[in-house]
Amino acid sequence: MPVITTIDDLRRLHKRRTPKMFYDYAESGSWTEQTFRENTSDFDQIRLRQRVAVDMSGRTTASQMIGQDVAMPVALAPVGLTGMQHADGEIKAAKAAEKFGVPFTLSTMSICSIEDVAEHTKEPFWFQLYVMQDEEFVDNIIARAKNAGCSALVLTLDLQILGQRHKDLKNGLTAPPKLTLPTMLNLATKWRWGMGMLQTKRRQFGNIVGHAKGVGDASSLSSWTAEQFDLRLDWDKIAKLKEKWGGKLILKGILDPEDAKKAVEVGADAIIVSNHGGRQLDGALSAIRMLPSIVAAVGDQVEVHMDSGIRSGQDVLKALALGAKGTYIGRAYIYGLGAMGQEGVTKALDVIHKELDTTMALCGRRDVKTLDREVLLVPEDFEGRWA
Ligand SMILES: Cc1cc2nc3c(=O)[nH]c(=O)nc-3n(C[C@H](O)[C@H](O)[C@H](O)COP(=O)(O)O)c2cc1C
């Protein structure tokens, strides 16, 4: 077993152990992948201020997200097809998150269903909703999330149509995989993955199959999205969904100060500054670059969270110092899951926690809640001058 010390170690193991189709699905952005690349490289432009001779005993990374206690302000982002990266992936990731004391968000496009995850966990998790044209389906899935005790609805706003990811088309991405010759040859080398999949019954979109009417082919993500997602989703509909849900609402995919202000008007509890990990609008600025102007636009009127590009505890610290109250990791935990199942997700959380804690100490802080701009060295033109 290799010694794992970084998120990138987990990524390499994920690549070795998981079918190419699913590794590629995780490790890609849309079109030229410019935004996908810049999400991570922009974090590197921000540097840290080393401070010394500061008492660093009694440190804490504990905080709150939407009023919920968290061991560190890092939630697991909703990721579709997680149960294809590893058998029963959503259940395993949710259990790892629960043990660690951080929130888990279940995607609409998960393999394990809302009920499956609820059955295998004790703590409430968050449910991410993609709004479909079929209102009955939407009403029904909101009711299912309520029945399962989900403590927040994460409404994703940046995917009414799918940003094209070339590799998914070239690989013929489906869940479960269609057994073409190249796929079979690749699967033959992934025995660990195959054994897991043979032992589980969860191999389709668990929230959808058997719940949505008139679905042509739910196995293909791209065709199903094109057929079913609601192109007419707007702020009025968001307000109505908020009422239907009646609980904590997090709006995901905000990348512009004007939209952040709209989210305040509609009464969201939190927003996630996000470009979907560079998977949607290629050419958009990285989320970390957009974060300061969004924080400035909304102040304390709504809790600001962010994701897209976080691969280390240092990245988490930078986002918090620029004003985010919470962060999310997507790929960073998916690498762990694909590499080593539940243990790998725990490893990813451990790596990030240790990095966050040590970095905070070396910046002269003991409490994650006190992190502010003072711990950073940010290039003067970091946000850029765009006309
Ligand atoms: C493979 C994959 C699938 C995703 N599926 C969903 C999804 O079903 N719903 C959603 O709201 N976001 C989805 N996202 C976006 C993530 O929630 C999150 O915004 C993104 O992964 C953050 O970027 P990071 O991977 O660089 O941390 C997905 C991301 C990845 C990588």
PDBQT file of the ligand as one rigid body, heavy atoms in Angstrom, charges set to zero:
ROOT
HETATM    1  C1  LIG A 401     -17.715  14.163 -11.268  1.00  0.00    +0.000 C 
HETATM    2  C2  LIG A 401     -18.497  15.354 -10.785  1.00  0.00    +0.000 A 
HETATM    3  C3  LIG A 401     -19.881  15.280 -10.743  1.00  0.00    +0.000 A 
HETATM    4  C4  LIG A 401     -20.615  16.352 -10.251  1.00  0.00    +0.000 A 
HETATM    5  N1  LIG A 401     -21.966  16.252 -10.125  1.00  0.00    +0.000 NA
HETATM    6  C5  LIG A 401     -22.671  17.256  -9.566  1.00  0.00    +0.000 A 
HETATM    7  C6  LIG A 401     -24.060  17.115  -9.309  1.00  0.00    +0.000 A 
HETATM    8  O1  LIG A 401     -24.649  16.077  -9.561  1.00  0.00    +0.000 OA
HETATM    9  N2  LIG A 401     -24.707  18.180  -8.775  1.00  0.00    +0.000 N 
HETATM   10  C7  LIG A 401     -24.076  19.358  -8.472  1.00  0.00    +0.000 A 
HETATM   11  O2  LIG A 401     -24.709  20.287  -7.998  1.00  0.00    +0.000 OA
HETATM   12  N3  LIG A 401     -22.765  19.486  -8.682  1.00  0.00    +0.000 NA
HETATM   13  C8  LIG A 401     -22.040  18.472  -9.204  1.00  0.00    +0.000 A 
HETATM   14  N4  LIG A 401     -20.694  18.609  -9.377  1.00  0.00    +0.000 N 
HETATM   15  C9  LIG A 401     -20.018  19.846  -8.950  1.00  0.00    +0.000 C 
HETATM   16  C10 LIG A 401     -19.569  19.720  -7.508  1.00  0.00    +0.000 C 
HETATM   17  O3  LIG A 401     -20.669  19.753  -6.632  1.00  0.00    +0.000 OA
HETATM   18  C11 LIG A 401     -18.623  20.866  -7.098  1.00  0.00    +0.000 C 
HETATM   19  O4  LIG A 401     -19.217  22.085  -7.440  1.00  0.00    +0.000 OA
HETATM   20  C12 LIG A 401     -17.272  20.751  -7.796  1.00  0.00    +0.000 C 
HETATM   21  O5  LIG A 401     -16.825  19.414  -7.824  1.00  0.00    +0.000 OA
HETATM   22  C13 LIG A 401     -16.258  21.605  -7.061  1.00  0.00    +0.000 C 
HETATM   23  O6  LIG A 401     -15.031  21.586  -7.694  1.00  0.00    +0.000 OA
HETATM   24  P1  LIG A 401     -13.816  20.611  -7.276  1.00  0.00    +0.000 P 
HETATM   25  O7  LIG A 401     -14.152  19.264  -7.838  1.00  0.00    +0.000 OA
HETATM   26  O8  LIG A 401     -12.654  21.245  -7.939  1.00  0.00    +0.000 OA
HETATM   27  O9  LIG A 401     -13.748  20.590  -5.766  1.00  0.00    +0.000 OA
HETATM   28  C14 LIG A 401     -19.937  17.528  -9.860  1.00  0.00    +0.000 A 
HETATM   29  C15 LIG A 401     -18.545  17.594  -9.909  1.00  0.00    +0.000 A 
HETATM   30  C16 LIG A 401     -17.826  16.516 -10.355  1.00  0.00    +0.000 A 
HETATM   31  C17 LIG A 401     -16.325  16.590 -10.368  1.00  0.00    +0.000 C 
ENDROOT
TORSDOF 0
